[in-house]
């Protein structure tokens, strides 16, 4: 009966279709669509091939469609299932069984030393492919996935061309050692340290060449990378040709304009004059000028950039290849900053001996030319006296500078911001190449056994020169400055592993076993150069050359075991040796174990139709950390001073020899991670998602702690002490809101909660311990605003509690006497919030209608606090200095601090602001001109906007501040871009 | 370490120990620090020693907003104070450096490495100097912190918890060390410039004995007289022109027993004398007269110091070196550079008017006179007046030698025997040795540092001055160290 009712409803609608299509004068086809297990599939799109005529199945999977009398083919398509074409052949009843999309299930994820089927994963791994990348003017790879992955926080450090980002996966596992994830590019782990002459080493990878990111988050996924895995691993795979690919040429061009989003409002014009006349000394009032200069406006510009990429791919006599060249020319919004980058890549993936030997060759080369702006000009422009002219007839290149009554430069005053930029020539050239050759050989006599050899390298050479003319005020006295630098870095890699994969059908089992060895050596050479002035006098003699190297040797193994396609187990172990530690502590073992249960495969879930995927996972593992900055922390060594650090005995200056502090016992930092997750798909995977909980505890923390005075040759030593915890929850939801022939709308949402706490910091437990003060601020040398204390999050703000009046206005100089001793001393400082967000989330929408597409990425963070250092320097007494004037931000009107005799002012918690925000990171609109010129040409045109708007209560320019101290960083521009992509095949 | 196989290296290691007082690390002026935490130039040994000895006294105020700096004037510092923490770290860094060198230059080790003949003699001199420098730093610890952790060359480098030594025991240790090396050091005035000789050890012994009552409760004035006499008898002469003791070529000045050397080209730091020359320059002062690129607008002195002189200019007493133009004598606002007179003593200009060597005029050539003959004269006179024996007539002669020099050889500067009182000595020390890192120790010895026996402007953070609790005569052990070493007990009161 139910069937009858349903079919009558459908009949009504189909009769309407029929009426519309009446000229065709045909038949009506009815039928039902079911899944493999016989459950009816509602919402399946049924289209008459080659036409726009179609319908969707009803709740019971049935459909009715008018079709032509002869011929015709029906196309059934549904998310998560393989589309099926069925010729009508004059039938009136067509019942269809759709099979699940194997490709979706068989989606392969890159894990360390191999790949795994997504459905077989037991750990926390997120893959982001090209189709999900952020679009627009993206010059550095990590920006492609900003906001896209739960548990991964990507904070761009600023708006300079090629500037990098701080990447944190599930919070930082360490305190003083590195918190950066390990980045592996085409099988080559690259070191996280900087390359001289570049804003960010990752900017030397062309984002256009990247095919996918695979992010390994929990220990069971990362432990295969052992001692470098505590902060997660990001595996970047670049694009390659594929077997059978047709010849294809792709040309991408993008032009962008970047604009300053906002500037700091400061006292100007009459308001500034009035404030000076009120608060400055009579002598200083005389310093007021006549001009009205907007210094911030002067130093920023609308910046143009273009990015062109050409790639050719295909196969020549069975050898798949891809060759690409790219050129990026990017101006920064701060005057003079620019980046020119030329990249090339070659990938060959031939197969030999009946496909038993698979070869993968990847070569990438980069040449970059940078010009760096003096970012100090940003802060100078914010404070520079707006009544002074830009130019003046003087010996400082014609730029106004503060001088005393004798015409001598006032060395304490800020320098002319425009002069700082225009008179500085700071350029670098960087060459880098990353390459790998992978040989994967399927052994002839043992079925399922492969041997894999990977040889890789990453070399870079950089050189740069900073030329400051004698007319530049800051080097006027010494007669200018010419300084050069060079660096050469080499990273060589050899990996070898054996993999054995076998199905044991008789016991319903599948085994995937890997065992291997890895050797990697990093060297770094920095030759010394003297600094000269313009007449050739030596200003600073060449320092000591730097030459360091370190080696990692590893053995690793992994077992994946699948029983009955539903019980999964992954066990990994890695044993690492690092040259950073003494022979006694050199080796560390890092095991992990994870289990997963694909509940969806259980018979008791066969009957239901709600869940289309359900898996629970749990894992535990230990990973390590050895990147502690120094290279020989366990060795007693003596080092020479530079010439400027010599000492006179008699009539000879001796370069001194210093014994270095050391810790013979220094060893690995260890992080234990527990991870539990559930992956689900609902309504035939229309809604998919996962929920995950993790807990990480780092012990033997490599931290720099005060050593007992007199016991070592330093006051602070890197040693293994202390513990830190990170705990969090990640949620991911993906929803195919609409999916039919004309409209596709996919929504993605991810959210992460993370908290961290220091649980121990010293060898001796002491509750009275204040902690380790960190986080330098502007406004006094050596002043810090943050602290690491046991029982609190890392980098907590350490401040005085501001007292407010009845109107909620802060009372200047009045702080809560927290210890009730009648005086405000540093014992009244308390810990207040921290810079790390409690929550961060990403929201993505991708909508397409026919040939149009519209997408956006929103990114947000909540309860991230920022110390507004610019606001903290806003007090009226700050206008008036010895022989010069400064302006201050207008928000001084809100609290009106004078700032006389109150050294505690800048430590007020009033300046620590909640900087929760939501940012429209990216919005883009595209149109495809498909199938031009006989299907041989596709053209896609896009328009995009980046950093479009921010919703926040934070008072400063940008609430997203790496490290949590906002002190005039290079502002992130708003970028508008137009792009065209041309595919020719 | 292999560095000791080649004798050439020994002197470079020794130079490092001396440089520990001047520089902050292996890269001048900054970049590869010896101690971590905080700004390098800020934490320079000499700069911190100077600040802890001067800022809580009538001799100096500083107008900067760096956290903890004003606590030094206000005398309400806590164990977290960054300057106190830095000083403690510097002292024990020097102790560790000297221990390492002494450990590596024992007779046995020298023999094992085949160091013989003249090299062996030199090695022994170096070792004696390292022991002197360790005693010097331990004396700073004794004077500033009282009871401190105690480590010697017997302790290996590592991560252990040194034991705390009482003030009396530390006094005895320093005394025994100085007496032990007295004969191993190069005779007075015979060593190279910059290196310590017997006179340096005697001067330190004099200081130790003069302050013994403060340190141990037991008077040792007779010993102070004995050792001051040794210095006085060693053949030093007073520098004729007082001003020359503080200029860029003061390495050629007479009457300096032990100096910390600086050089604009080769010994660069933002601490040390770079700080002492720059920090008191500001207002309408002309940086060129100081041989520098610009002043730092920080240091001035209080009216009480100005009032010790007959006039504010050097026309009568040439030691009155105040800059007064556009400056107010009375300090209303410590942060305002024009309140209070800067003292213009330290300059990066030579006695012939040449500017120091650094082309950028940032780093100075001026050495710091750590021990001066004039100080020994005044210590002798004081020890005599305090009942240490000696010759009262000689005491008067010595004081008058200083007075005559100050008054440009004019006898008007001389005082009579009945004017030679302890109070006069204290004032004369302020006139002769102002801004030479002596004042806190002197005021404590005269029981005027914390008490209401003497109030100066801004003492205790009050414009007219107020007494503070007596426990502030010694600084607290920094919290960081209390935490790092469970064997340490905090000084009383903190």
Interface residues (C-beta under 8 A of the other chain):
Chain A: X281 X283 X404 X405 X406 X408 X409 X410 X411 X412 X475 X477 X478 X479 X533 X537 X539 X543 X636 X637 X638 X639 X640 X641 X642 X643 X644 X645 X646 X647 X648 X649 X650 X651 X653 X654 X655 X656 X657 X658 X659 X661 X662 X663 X664 X665 X704 X705 X706 X707 X708 X709 X710 X711 X712 X713 X714 X715 X716 X717 X719 X762 X763 X764 X766 X768 X769 X770 X773 X779 X780 X781 X782 X783 X823 X825 X826 X827 X877 X882 X900 X901 X903 X906 X907
Chain B: X1 X3 X9 X11 X12 X13 X14 X15 X16 X18 X19 X22 X23 X25 X26 X27 X28 X29 X32 X34 X35 X36 X37 X38 X39 X41 X42 X43 X64 X65 X66 X67 X68 X69 X70 X71 X76 X78 X80 X81 X82 X88 X89 X91 X92 X93 X95 X96 X97 X99 X100 X148 X149 X150 X151 X155 X157 X158 X159 X160 X161 X162 X192 X193 X194 X195 X251 X261 X263 X265 X266 X267 X268 X282 X283 X284 X286 X287 X288 X293 X294 X295 X296 X297 X326 X333 X334 X335 X337 X338 X359 X360 X361 X362 X479 X480 X481 X482 X483 X484 X485 X486 X487
